[in-house]
Amino acid sequence: MTMIVGIRFREAGKIYHFDATRFQDLKVDDYVIVETTRGEEVGRVVSKPPGLPKEMSKETLKPIGRRAEPLDLVQMERQRLRESEALTICDEKVRKHRLPIKLLRAEYNYDGSHLLVYFVAEKRVDFRTLVQELRKTLKTKVELRQVGVRDEAKLMGGVGRCGRLLCCATFLQEFTPVSIKMAKRQNISLNPSEISGLCGRLLCCLAYEDAYYQRVKEQLPKVRETVRTSYGPGEVKAVNALKQTVSVELKNEVIVEVSAEEILEVTGKRRKGQRSK
């Protein structure tokens, strides 16, 4: 029987699926050696899905090479200790060639045969000469990869406006689309400084509860709609999705807060300038 496992190579990194049929007794948190586009890598088993993800087929799955031995883990840590030194050398070469790029992080693979360097730049940069020189200096295959501002925040980490470590650097595997409509739906101030993260883009957490707000607001009357309540008819002035209530201004100009159950009927949308009868 085919056995699938999800493997992660870095903290908060993307989960990749591999064929573990030859290792039926693998458990979550076990370390294994697998072949990737960067050569051999040490990965940690983080999940054992019951079936194959929809976007994949058995033919696309690579098999797990073997279990990781204690010596493999030591070698992996040794390569990671070399990464800061490699990044310093790369930075020196970038300044030497006067390239308009900002280096973020360097990552060696398990056996040190491949070095991946992440960077950001305002435009496309020709770094072929730089790569050739780095390969001669570091005596390994070097790949430079340009990333966006969100990936920069994920790689560098930091503390968000909530006082916690960035979601993208701790548990988010991939970035989901975030729109200004989400902030409007949640009645959050549209001040850019309040709804933007360290990356300068909209906060990822705006998407966490958006489905809830969308579902609740579909069940509640909208602002400026006229309704009939147990207190009398009036116009909806505000909607509180968290409490699942609306504030209604009655014809005597008194504002009451009522729940969805207390709304007897939605009578329509009031025209501009029209008052309650």
C-alpha positions in Angstrom: 0.0 0.0 0.0 1.3 3.4 -1.0 2.2 5.6 2.0 2.5 9.4 1.7 4.3 11.7 4.1 4.6 15.5 4.2 8.2 16.7 4.8 9.4 20.2 5.7 13.0 21.3 5.3 12.9 24.6 7.1 10.8 26.1 9.9 7.5 27.5 8.5 8.6 26.2 5.1 6.4 24.6 2.5 5.4 21.0 3.0 6.5 18.6 0.2 5.0 15.2 -0.2 7.1 12.0 -0.8 6.5 8.3 -1.2 7.3 6.5 2.0 6.0 3.1 1.0 9.4 1.5 1.9 9.2 3.0 5.4 5.8 2.1 6.7 6.8 2.7 10.3 7.8 6.4 9.8 6.3 8.7 12.4 5.8 12.5 12.6 9.1 14.2 13.7 11.3 11.5 12.2 14.1 12.8 9.9 14.8 11.3 6.5 17.1 11.9 3.5 15.4 12.8 0.2 16.6 13.8 -3.2 15.5 17.3 -4.3 16.4 19.8 -7.1 19.2 21.0 -4.8 20.6 17.6 -4.2 20.2 15.5 -1.0 18.4 17.2 1.8 17.5 16.3 5.4 13.8 16.7 6.0 11.5 16.3 9.0 8.2 14.4 8.7 5.4 16.7 9.7 2.3 15.0 8.4 0.9 11.6 7.2 -2.0 12.5 5.0 -4.5 9.6 4.3 -4.4 10.2 0.6 -2.6 11.9 -2.2 -3.2 15.7 -2.6 -5.5 16.4 -5.5 -2.9 18.4 -7.5 -0.4 15.5 -7.4 -0.2 12.0 -9.0 1.8 8.9 -7.9 4.1 9.5 -10.9 5.2 12.9 -9.5 6.1 11.6 -6.0 9.7 11.0 -5.3 10.6 8.1 -2.9 12.3 8.7 0.4 16.0 7.7 0.1 16.6 6.5 3.7 16.3 7.4 7.3 18.5 10.1 8.7 21.3 8.9 11.0 22.6 11.0 13.9 25.7 11.7 11.8 23.4 13.2 9.1 21.9 15.6 11.6 25.3 16.7 12.8 26.3 17.3 9.2 23.1 19.3 8.6 23.8 21.5 11.6 27.4 22.0 10.5 26.3 23.3 7.1 23.8 25.7 8.8 26.6 27.1 10.9 28.5 27.9 7.7 25.6 29.9 6.2 26.3 33.2 8.0 30.0 33.0 6.8 28.8 32.3 3.3 26.4 35.2 3.4 29.2 37.6 4.5 31.4 36.5 1.6 28.5 36.9 -0.8 27.8 40.4 0.6 31.5 41.4 0.0 31.3 40.2 -3.6 28.0 42.1 -4.2 29.6 45.3 -3.0 32.7 44.6 -5.1 30.5 44.3 -8.2 28.3 47.3 -7.1 25.1 45.4 -7.7 21.9 47.1 -6.5 20.7 44.1 -4.5 20.1 43.3 -0.8 21.0 39.9 0.4 18.7 38.2 2.9 19.8 34.7 3.7 22.0 31.9 2.5 21.0 28.2 2.8 23.3 25.2 2.3 21.8 21.9 1.5 22.5 18.8 3.6 26.0 18.0 2.2 27.1 21.5 1.3 27.1 20.8 -2.4 24.5 23.6 -3.1 24.2 27.1 -1.7 20.9 29.1 -2.2 21.1 32.8 -1.6 17.9 34.9 -1.4 17.9 38.6 -2.3 15.6 41.5 -3.1 16.1 44.1 -5.7 13.9 46.9 -7.2 14.4 45.5 -10.7 16.0 42.6 -12.6 19.8 42.3 -12.1 22.4 40.5 -14.2 24.4 38.6 -11.6 26.0 35.9 -13.8 29.5 37.2 -13.2 28.8 37.3 -9.5 27.6 33.7 -9.4 30.7 32.5 -11.3 33.0 34.2 -8.8 31.1 32.9 -5.8 31.3 29.3 -7.2 35.1 29.7 -7.4 35.4 31.2 -3.9 33.0 29.0 -2.1 33.8 25.9 -4.1 30.2 24.8 -4.4 27.2 25.3 -6.7 25.6 28.7 -6.0 22.1 29.8 -6.9 20.8 33.4 -6.4 17.0 33.7 -6.1 15.2 37.0 -6.2 12.1 37.2 -3.9 9.4 39.8 -3.1 8.8 41.9 0.0 6.6 39.3 1.6 9.2 36.6 1.2 11.7 39.0 2.7 9.7 39.3 5.9 9.3 35.6 6.0 13.0 35.0 5.7 14.2 37.7 8.0 11.4 37.4 10.7 10.4 40.0 13.2 7.6 41.1 15.5 4.3 42.2 14.2 2.1 45.1 15.4 0.3 42.5 17.6 3.5 41.9 19.6 3.9 38.4 18.4 6.5 36.9 16.0 5.5 37.2 12.4 3.0 34.6 11.2 4.8 34.1 8.0 8.0 33.3 9.8 6.5 30.9 12.3 3.7 28.9 10.8 2.4 30.2 7.5 3.5 27.9 4.6 2.2 30.1 1.8 0.8 33.5 1.3 -2.9 33.8 0.6 -4.4 36.7 -1.3 -5.4 39.6 1.0 -7.6 42.5 -0.2 -8.8 45.9 1.1 -12.3 44.5 1.0 -11.4 42.2 4.0 -10.5 45.3 6.1 -13.7 47.0 5.1 -15.8 43.9 5.9 -14.3 43.8 9.4 -14.8 47.6 10.0 -11.1 48.1 10.5 -9.5 51.5 9.9 -8.2 51.9 6.4 -5.2 53.8 7.6 -2.2 52.1 5.8 -0.1 52.2 8.9 -2.7 50.2 10.8 -3.5 47.5 8.3 0.0 46.9 6.8 2.7 44.5 8.0 6.4 44.8 8.2 6.6 44.0 4.5 4.5 47.0 3.7 1.6 44.8 2.3 -1.8 44.2 3.8 -1.7 42.1 7.0 -2.0 38.4 6.4 -4.2 38.1 9.5 -7.0 40.0 7.7 -7.7 36.8 5.9 -8.0 34.6 9.1 -11.5 35.6 10.1 -12.8 37.0 6.8 -14.9 33.9 6.0 -16.7 34.4 9.4 -17.4 38.1 8.8 -18.6 37.3 5.3 -21.0 34.6 6.6 -22.4 36.6 9.5 -22.9 39.8 7.4 -24.9 37.9 4.9 -27.3 37.0 7.7 -27.6 40.5 9.0 -29.2 43.6 7.4 -26.9 46.1 5.8 -26.2 49.7 6.9 -29.0 52.1 5.7 -31.5 49.3 5.3 -34.8 49.8 7.1 -36.0 47.1 9.5 -38.9 46.4 11.8 -37.9 45.3 15.4 -39.7 44.6 18.6 -38.9 48.3 19.5 -40.4 49.6 16.3 -39.2 50.4 12.8 -35.9 52.1 12.2 -32.7 52.3 10.0 -29.6 50.2 10.5 -26.7 52.5 11.4 -24.0 50.0 12.2 -23.3 46.2 12.1 -21.3 44.3 14.7 -20.4 41.0 13.2 -18.5 39.8 16.3 -21.6 40.2 18.5 -23.9 39.4 15.6 -26.0 42.5 16.3 -27.0 45.7 14.5 -27.5 49.3 15.8 -30.9 50.6 14.7 -32.0 54.2 14.9 -35.8 54.3 15.7 -38.1 57.1 14.4 -37.8 58.9 17.8 -34.0 59.0 17.1 -33.2 56.6 19.8 -30.5 54.0 18.8 -31.0 50.4 20.1 -28.7 47.4 19.6 -30.6 44.3 18.5 -29.6 40.7 17.6 -30.6 39.0 14.4 -33.4 37.2 16.2 -34.9 40.5 17.3 -35.3 41.8 13.7 -38.8 41.0 12.7 -38.5 42.1 9.1 -36.2 43.9 6.6 -38.4 46.4 4.9 -35.9 47.8 2.4 -33.2 50.3 1.9 -33.9 53.9 2.9 -33.5 56.5 0.2 -31.2 59.5 0.9 -33.0 62.1 2.9 -36.0 59.9 3.7 -37.0 59.5 7.4 -38.6 56.6 9.3 -42.3 56.6 9.4 
